[in-house]
Amino acid sequence: MKTVVQGTHYDNYKVYLPLIILPFWLLLYIYLESISNYIVYEISGMTKGTHITESIRFFIYEVPKVMLLLILIVFVVGIIRSYFSPERTRKALEGKPLLIGNIMAGGLGIVTPFCSCSAIPLFLGFVESGIPLGVTFSFLIAAPMINEVAVVLLLGLFGWKTALIYVATGLVIAILSGWVIGKLKLEKFVADWVYQTKSGSIENTGHIVSFNDRIEAGYIAVREIVSKVWIYIVIGIAVGAAAHGYVPKDFMASIMGKDVWYSVPLAVLIGIPLYSNAAGIIPVVQVLIEKGASLGTSLAFMMAVIGLSLPETIILKKVLKLPLIFIFVGIVAIGIMFVGFLFNFIF
Amino acid sequence: MNIKILGTGCSKCTILEKKVSEIVNNNSIDATIEKITDLQEIMKYGIMMTPGLIVNDKVVSYGFIPKDNQIIQWLEESKQ
């Protein structure tokens, strides 16, 4: 009889390779600023302080920095995610009371593997197995908004404090929005066929069996995500670099400054239909802040662009009736505005 | 043998469909390949991530694009 080997075949060097690369990664990351300065000022001999030099220096430094962070964090997150699956998350959420369920769903939304094209099957799988609508929404709000690409860019371009604020407030929005949706008892606005069909269940197909498989998952995540987002990062930072050198300081202060009260709702309204991923929008937002936009307004803008997107909302139309879509977008938008106002008030 | 690809039309689903039909052709495996895009039909298999790969009505993988040799192995096992 033939033995069945589930899981991928791996090469052993793949497990040790990251450990060998890590010191080089660290060295490169530490000396990156000096290296890029050397390239721009010494090798190219460009004049210090001019707009064009500063724009080019910005680009030459920021692109490799963000890419280095991206590869490391996506690799680690890929490994972490291999410990989670939608099935296990669903099991963990079954039978949890409302608020606790929302908190867990928000947290699990960050770590469970998720892609926006799977949002609908996931939604169906959750509600059909009896997980409350509000808890399901907490998951569906947290999963796209708090993703590793957004965290990488915030970490690289804004520093760890802003990254932490983004994750924490995003989580609070996901938990509370889901909780409110749960309290409002909106099940009647879910497409009728959803509760009538029963989804099948599958036993764990057991692709991931060993630690080597988890490392392999890290490689796959890096390959998949980096190949998808690198172009957005390059374009986003290029736009940022151009504005960095050429747009006058305080240019944005009169439009997106903290003293302009309507800047937050306006940023959210503009952000919802704008379709971009974290990789494209965050470098642009960095420049907005540099040119006088306030943190609260910028944060609200980013969250609206990344967390609420028109195409995804349209896809939801397959399983939700219109009133629920509007309520969902409305509640999340209010949550985002609240975060915007709060941070404009504090800072 | 009957192969089904479950997916609502994301890029990964299209890639998987192409890959599977190439493998079937190259190895002259006797199989029909069906693309299932209907949500209710997809949910019957209980998967929560697309694309799903179904061989003889059994879910062999979902949520990612398996490697070529892995797919070949699954098809060989189902051939008998």
HADDOCK unambig.tbl for C-alpha pairs under 7 A between the chains (distance, minus, plus):
assign (segid A and resid 8 and name CA) (segid B and resid 70 and name CA) 6.95 0.50 0.50
assign (segid A and resid 86 and name CA) (segid B and resid 48 and name CA) 6.62 0.50 0.50
assign (segid A and resid 117 and name CA) (segid B and resid 10 and name CA) 5.93 0.50 0.50
assign (segid A and resid 118 and name CA) (segid B and resid 48 and name CA) 6.82 0.50 0.50
assign (segid A and resid 118 and name CA) (segid B and resid 49 and name CA) 5.10 0.50 0.50
assign (segid A and resid 118 and name CA) (segid B and resid 50 and name CA) 5.79 0.50 0.50
assign (segid A and resid 121 and name CA) (segid B and resid 43 and name CA) 6.84 0.50 0.50
assign (segid A and resid 121 and name CA) (segid B and resid 48 and name CA) 4.83 0.50 0.50
assign (segid A and resid 121 and name CA) (segid B and resid 49 and name CA) 6.43 0.50 0.50
assign (segid A and resid 122 and name CA) (segid B and resid 48 and name CA) 4.60 0.50 0.50
assign (segid A and resid 122 and name CA) (segid B and resid 49 and name CA) 6.66 0.50 0.50
assign (segid A and resid 125 and name CA) (segid B and resid 48 and name CA) 5.95 0.50 0.50
assign (segid A and resid 199 and name CA) (segid B and resid 43 and name CA) 5.02 0.50 0.50
assign (segid A and resid 199 and name CA) (segid B and resid 44 and name CA) 4.99 0.50 0.50
assign (segid A and resid 199 and name CA) (segid B and resid 45 and name CA) 6.99 0.50 0.50
assign (segid A and resid 199 and name CA) (segid B and resid 46 and name CA) 5.31 0.50 0.50
assign (segid A and resid 200 and name CA) (segid B and resid 43 and name CA) 6.45 0.50 0.50
assign (segid A and resid 200 and name CA) (segid B and resid 44 and name CA) 4.70 0.50 0.50
assign (segid A and resid 200 and name CA) (segid B and resid 45 and name CA) 5.09 0.50 0.50
assign (segid A and resid 200 and name CA) (segid B and resid 46 and name CA) 4.10 0.50 0.50
assign (segid A and resid 201 and name CA) (segid B and resid 45 and name CA) 6.68 0.50 0.50
assign (segid A and resid 201 and name CA) (segid B and resid 46 and name CA) 4.51 0.50 0.50
assign (segid A and resid 202 and name CA) (segid B and resid 46 and name CA) 5.88 0.50 0.50
assign (segid A and resid 205 and name CA) (segid B and resid 60 and name CA) 6.68 0.50 0.50
assign (segid A and resid 205 and name CA) (segid B and resid 61 and name CA) 6.99 0.50 0.50
